[in-house]
């Protein structure tokens, strides 16, 4: 019989103590141990990003992270984004901008986008594209996801929702153009 280890992990602001086998993956602890099914299992090799969660505010692949590695840490999952009945601006803009299709990559993509915006609240579209490149999506082609992240960034800064069809100060054409 495998020896179990006692861990205490704060998930979405709530402390959880459990005895886990050393080989228990964080994704399995979250899904099976805590019933948080929002974190999806994709490739199980740390490649696709579907299982991305934030561990002490840094994105990790929970399918290749052991639960014992999260002992004493803060973990945020997609279930922790919304506050009560109100969706997080990222969730809202993914919906508004069609940043999800089948939805399988969405939880991991949302958590990666959350990290991007926490590190840089005013990213360029190129920085967003580069940041989300670590997460795979086979449905959207990433443009709608990029637009959703940009719109959420603006909302989180207290600005209007970003509209890629509306010129900004950096891209507007002078009215003096013939």
N, C-alpha and C positions, 0 to 999 in steps of 0.2 A: 504494500500500500504506500502511495506517495505521501510524503509529509506535506501538510498544508501550512501556509504562512498567513498570519493575521495582517491585514492591510486596512488602512483608513484612507479613503479617497473622498475629497469634496467634489461632488458632481453637480454642476449647475447651482452652486451655492449651498448644497445640502451634504453634510458629512455622512458617509456610509462606511461601516466597518464590516469586514467579511473575512472568512478563512478561505483562501484560494490555493490551488495547486500551483507550483512554480511555473508550470507550462501554460497556465490559463492566459489567453490573449485578452488584451484590454477590450477589444470589440465584443468578445464573448461575455466578459464580465458585465459590460454595459447592457448588452442585449438580453442575455439569459439571467444574469445575476440581479440586475436592477430593473429589467423590463423596459429599457429604453431602446425601442426598436427603430428609432430614427436613424441611427448610425448603420449604414448598409454594409454588407460584405460583398465585395466585388471579386477582384483577382486573387485575393489571399496571399499576395506576394509583395505588397507595398508599392505597386506600380500605378494603379488606376486612380487612387485618391478618393474613391467612394467612401471609404471608412474614416476619412479625415475628421479629427476632433482637435480641440485646443487643449494642450497639456501645459499648464503654467503659461498660458497666453501664446504658445508656439504650436503651429500645426504639426501633428504627427499622424502617421498611418497606424491606426489602432489594430490593424490586422497583423502587424509585425512588432507590436509593442506588448510586452508582458504586463499583466495587471500589477504584479509586484513592483514594476518600475514606476508605477503611478502612486505608490504608497507615500502618503504625506503631501500629495500634489493636489492642484486644482484642475479639474477637467470640465470643459464646456462642450456640450453636444448641441445639436440642432434644436433639441427640445428646450434648451435654455435661452434661445434667442428671443422668443416672444415674451412680453410682459403682460401676464393676464390674457385678456381676449385680444389685445393689440399685437399685430405682427410687427416684427422688427422691420425697419426700413428696407433691409436687404430682402427679406421674405416678400414684402409688399411689392417691391420693384421687380423681383423675379417674376411675380405674377403679372404685374402691369406690362412689363416689357417682353413677355413671353420667353423669359430666360430659362424655362424648363419645358421639356417635351415629355419624355417618358417619366422623368422625375427620379430615375434611379441614382444619378450622380448628384442630384440637387443638395442633399444634406452635406456631403463633403465639399461641394462647391461653395455653399453658403458659409461653411466654417472657414474655408481658405479665404474667401472674400472678406469675412469678418476680420481675420488677421491682417490682411492687406490694408484695410481701412483703419485699423487701430494703429498700424505702423506709419501710415501716410494718409491722413484724412482728405487730402486733395491730390489724388493721383491723376496722371494723364491716362488716356485710353490705352496708350502703348504700355504703360506700367501695369495696368490692370491685366491686359492680355498676357504680358510676361509673367505676372504673378499667378494667374490661373492656369498657365500652361502645364503645371505639375498635376493637374486633375484632368482626367479624360472624360469627354462627352461625345457620344457618337450621334447625337440627334440634332444639336442646335447649330453647330458650326462656330460657336463661341461669340458671334457678334451680338446676339441678344443678351447673352450673359454679361458681356462687357458693358453694354448699354444699361443693364440693370444695376451693375455695380456702380457705374458713374452716377446714375440717378440717385441711388441710395446715398452715395458719398455727399452729394449736394444737399439732400434732405437732412443728413446727419449733421451737416454744417449749418443748417437752418436756412438753406437756399431753396429756390424752386427746383423742381425735378428737372434733371438734365434731359435735353431734347437734342439728339444728334442732327436734326434737320434745322435747328435754329442756330444762326451764326453767333459766335461768342466774340468778345473783344479781340481775341487773338486771330480769329478767322474771318471777321467781317470784312466786307469789301467797301471801300470808300464810296460815298455817294457821288463823288466827283468823277468816277469812272465813266467815260463816254458810252 
